[in-house]
């Protein structure tokens, strides 16, 4: 990289974490805030329009909406929570999946090009303010406060002396780390993926416009990597939305279960 900067008209400044700290658009409102509101409008508008006149033989839009619903209902909620209990949680699981999916896909949409979940505050808010109260709340309602804490902190069929070491680990895992790791998964994937895309895109532009003539053809390689990474990032964005919803359903299922 040092050799390249010496033959360039202007030194290459690689993108970094500062590129995620976007300035306010107006009155303290930032681009990620606008994108979150936009995602809510998109998700709500999509389902309202798709299902405004449901037909027995669905059209393309209705089929897409029903497919998304079936993913949340059958592939996530029913599989992770279980047939007797999953139905009340389907709206939550489908909403989380679609909301995170749209916010992730913003990262590859021209002009928008910013995955909202690359700001840790958004996935952390979903995890701590939505998922965390729900799965602990349903567990307490099902087993009672004492029964739920006993189930979570003291797993059955474990020698009692082991609880001295195991109980603190269970408390830390179930009540502290679970919501944090749930948020970090999607945040880390969106942050690192978007940063890679920016690096290869900016490097391609710099090589073409500012590097010396012998390095200009290398810009094509950089852009080729950016295009390939865009497709990979699209796949990861879908997978991360699915994982977040699946883990949410899994936590709810474990909270409702009689034993671990």
C-alpha positions in Angstrom: 0.0 0.0 0.0 2.9 2.3 0.7 4.3 1.8 -2.8 0.9 2.7 -4.3 0.6 5.9 -2.4 4.0 7.1 -3.6 3.0 6.8 -7.3 -0.4 8.4 -6.7 -1.5 12.0 -7.2 -3.2 11.9 -3.8 -2.7 9.3 -1.0 -5.2 6.6 -0.5 -7.3 7.1 2.6 -8.9 3.7 3.5 -12.4 3.7 4.9 -12.8 3.0 8.6 -15.2 3.1 11.5 -15.6 6.9 11.1 -17.5 6.3 7.9 -20.3 4.8 9.9 -20.7 7.9 12.1 -22.9 9.8 9.7 -23.7 13.5 10.4 -27.2 14.6 11.2 -29.4 15.4 8.2 -31.5 18.0 10.1 -32.3 18.6 13.8 -30.2 15.7 15.0 -32.0 13.2 12.7 -29.4 10.9 11.0 -29.6 8.7 7.9 -29.9 5.4 10.0 -32.9 6.9 11.8 -34.6 7.7 8.5 -33.9 4.3 7.2 -35.5 2.6 10.3 -38.7 4.6 9.8 -38.6 3.8 6.0 -38.2 0.1 6.8 -41.3 0.2 9.0 -43.3 1.9 6.2 -42.0 -0.6 3.6 -42.8 -3.7 5.7 -46.2 -2.5 6.8 -47.1 -1.1 3.4 -46.0 -4.4 1.7 -48.2 -6.6 3.8 -51.2 -4.2 3.7 -51.1 -3.9 -0.1 -50.3 -7.6 -0.7 -53.2 -8.8 1.5 -55.8 -6.0 0.9 -57.8 -8.4 -1.4 -56.6 -11.9 -0.7 -57.5 -14.5 -3.3 -57.6 -18.3 -3.2 -55.1 -18.4 -6.1 -52.6 -15.7 -5.0 -51.0 -13.2 -7.3 -47.2 -12.5 -7.2 -47.4 -10.0 -4.4 -49.7 -12.1 -2.3 -47.6 -15.1 -2.9 -44.5 -13.2 -1.7 -46.2 -12.0 1.4 -47.5 -15.5 2.2 -44.1 -17.0 1.6 -42.5 -14.6 4.1 -45.2 -15.4 6.6 -44.8 -19.1 6.1 -41.0 -18.8 6.7 -41.7 -17.1 10.0 -44.6 -19.3 11.0 -43.5 -22.8 9.9 -39.7 -22.7 9.5 -38.9 -20.6 12.5 -41.7 -20.3 15.1 -43.2 -23.7 14.9 -39.8 -25.5 14.6 -38.2 -23.6 17.5 -41.1 -23.0 19.9 -43.1 -26.2 19.3 -46.6 -26.9 18.0 -48.6 -26.3 21.2 -47.2 -22.8 21.9 -45.9 -21.2 18.7 -49.0 -19.4 17.3 -49.1 -16.4 19.6 -45.5 -15.6 18.7 -45.8 -15.8 14.9 -46.5 -12.0 14.5 -43.4 -11.2 16.5 -41.2 -13.6 14.7 -42.4 -12.5 11.2 -42.1 -8.8 12.1 -38.6 -9.2 13.4 -37.5 -11.2 10.4 -38.9 -8.8 7.9 -37.8 -5.6 9.7 -34.2 -6.8 10.1 -34.2 -8.2 6.5 -35.2 -4.8 5.0 -32.8 -2.9 7.2 -30.0 -5.2 6.2 -30.8 -5.1 2.5 -30.6 -1.3 2.6 -26.8 -1.9 2.5 -26.9 -2.9 -1.1 -29.7 -0.6 -2.4 -28.3 2.1 -4.6 -28.5 5.6 -3.1 -29.4 4.2 0.4 -26.4 1.9 0.7 -26.2 1.7 4.5 -27.3 -1.4 6.5 -29.0 0.1 9.6 -28.0 -2.8 11.7 -24.4 -1.8 11.3 -25.1 0.6 14.1 -25.0 -1.5 17.3 -27.8 0.6 19.0 -30.5 -0.7 16.7 -30.0 -4.5 17.1 -29.2 -4.0 20.7 -32.5 -2.1 21.2 -34.4 -5.0 19.5 -32.6 -7.5 21.6 -32.8 -5.8 25.0 -36.1 -4.0 24.7 -38.1 -6.5 22.7 -36.7 -10.0 22.7 -35.3 -10.1 26.2 -38.6 -9.0 28.0 -40.7 -11.3 25.8 -38.9 -14.6 26.4 -38.3 -14.0 30.1 -41.8 -12.8 30.5 -43.4 -15.8 28.9 -41.2 -18.1 31.0 -42.2 -16.4 34.2 -45.9 -16.5 33.3 -45.6 -20.2 32.4 -43.5 -21.4 35.4 -43.9 -18.6 38.0 -41.0 -16.4 39.0 -39.4 -19.0 41.4 -40.0 -21.9 39.1 -38.6 -20.1 36.1 -35.4 -18.9 37.9 -34.9 -22.4 39.3 -35.3 -23.9 35.8 -32.9 -21.4 34.2 -30.2 -21.3 37.0 -30.3 -24.8 38.3 -30.4 -27.3 35.4 -31.8 -30.8 36.4 -29.7 -33.9 36.8 -26.6 -32.0 37.9 -24.7 -32.9 41.2 -25.5 -30.2 43.8 -21.9 -29.2 44.5 -21.5 -28.3 40.8 -24.2 -25.7 41.1 -21.7 -23.5 43.0 -19.8 -23.0 39.7 -22.7 -23.6 37.3 -25.3 -21.3 38.7 -23.2 -18.1 38.2 -22.4 -19.1 34.7 -26.1 -19.7 33.9 -27.1 -16.4 35.4 -24.5 -14.6 33.3 -25.3 -16.4 30.2 -29.2 -16.3 30.4 -29.6 -12.8 31.8 -26.6 -10.9 30.5 -24.9 -12.5 27.5 -27.9 -13.8 25.5 -29.3 -10.4 24.6 -25.8 -9.0 23.9 -24.7 -11.8 21.7 -28.0 -11.8 19.8 -27.4 -8.2 18.9 -23.7 -8.5 18.2 -24.2 -11.3 15.6 -26.2 -9.2 13.2 -24.2 -6.0 14.0 -20.8 -7.6 13.4 -21.9 -9.2 10.1 -23.5 -6.0 8.7 -20.6 -3.8 9.9 -17.8 -5.9 8.5 -19.6 -6.7 5.3 -20.4 -3.1 4.5 -16.9 -2.0 5.4 -15.4 -4.5 2.9 -17.7 -3.3 0.2 -16.7 0.3 0.9 -13.0 -0.6 0.9 -13.1 -2.3 -2.5 -15.4 0.4 -4.1 -13.3 3.3 -2.8 -10.0 1.6 -3.7 -11.3 1.0 -7.3 -12.2 4.7 -7.7 -8.8 5.7 -6.2 -6.9 3.4 -8.5 -8.7 4.7 -11.6 -8.6 8.4 -10.8 -5.6 9.1 -8.6 -3.1 6.3 -9.1 -0.4 6.3 -11.8 -1.2 4.8 -15.2 0.3 1.4 -14.5 -2.1 0.9 -11.6 -5.3 2.0 -13.3 -6.2 -1.4 -14.7 -6.1 -2.8 -11.2 -9.2 -0.8 -10.5 -11.2 -3.3 -12.5 -10.0 -6.1 -10.2 -11.1 -4.0 -7.2 -14.5 -3.4 -8.6 -14.9 -7.0 -9.6 -14.3 -7.9 -5.9 -16.9 -5.3 -4.9 -19.5 -6.8 -7.2 -18.8 -10.3 -6.0 -19.0 -9.2 -2.4 -22.3 -7.4 -3.1 -23.9 -10.8 -4.0 -22.2 -12.4 -1.0 -23.4 -9.6 1.3 -27.0 -10.0 0.0 -26.9 -13.6 1.1 -25.4 -12.8 4.5 -28.1 -10.1 5.0 -30.9 -12.6 4.5 -29.2 -15.2 6.7 -28.6 -12.8 9.5 -32.2 -11.7 9.6 -33.2 -15.4 9.7 -30.7 -16.2 12.5 -32.0 -13.3 14.6 -35.6 -14.5 14.3 -34.6 -18.1 14.8 -32.7 -17.4 18.0 -35.5 -15.3 19.3 -37.9 -18.2 18.7 -35.4 -20.6 20.3 -35.1 -18.5 23.4 -38.9 -18.3 23.7 -39.1 -22.1 23.2 -36.5 -22.7 25.9 -38.2 -20.4 28.3 -41.5 -22.2 27.8 -40.0 -25.7 28.1 -40.3 -27.7 31.3 -36.6 -28.5 31.2 -33.5 -27.5 29.2 
